Amino acid sequence: MSDLEPLARRVDDALRAVDGVVDVYAARPLAARVLRTTLDADAPLSAVTENTDGLTVEVSIGVTDASPSVDTARRAAIAVGEALGGTPASLTVRVSRVVRDAGAVGAGGVA
């Protein structure tokens, strides 16, 4: 386990608590995910790395279409910032999937 893994787990937990986020996905590229899950099946999904400029955080989320995805992504970014405890970071929030909200009525009155 790296020193940043507990922080990445906090980020995962914070994302799961955001209204409109329906899932959290692995943010790392496929090859890195395969290697990482081979070594640790319970590895965090968010990618938190440290470099000379500070932290870099990458997250991938699934959202509901009940509100604009940009609003949900903004709430997710705020939650990640809070999970980092104010530590400066470069953050990428990727919306990887939009799920139709079963309770929403779409165009033409079709749910």
Secondary structure, DSSP 8 states (H G I E B T S, - for coil): --TTHHHHHHHHHHHHTSTTEEEEE--S-HHHHHHHHHH-TT--SSEEEEETTEEEEEEEEEEETTS-HHHHHHHHHHHHHHHTTT--EEEEEEEEEEE--TT---GGG--
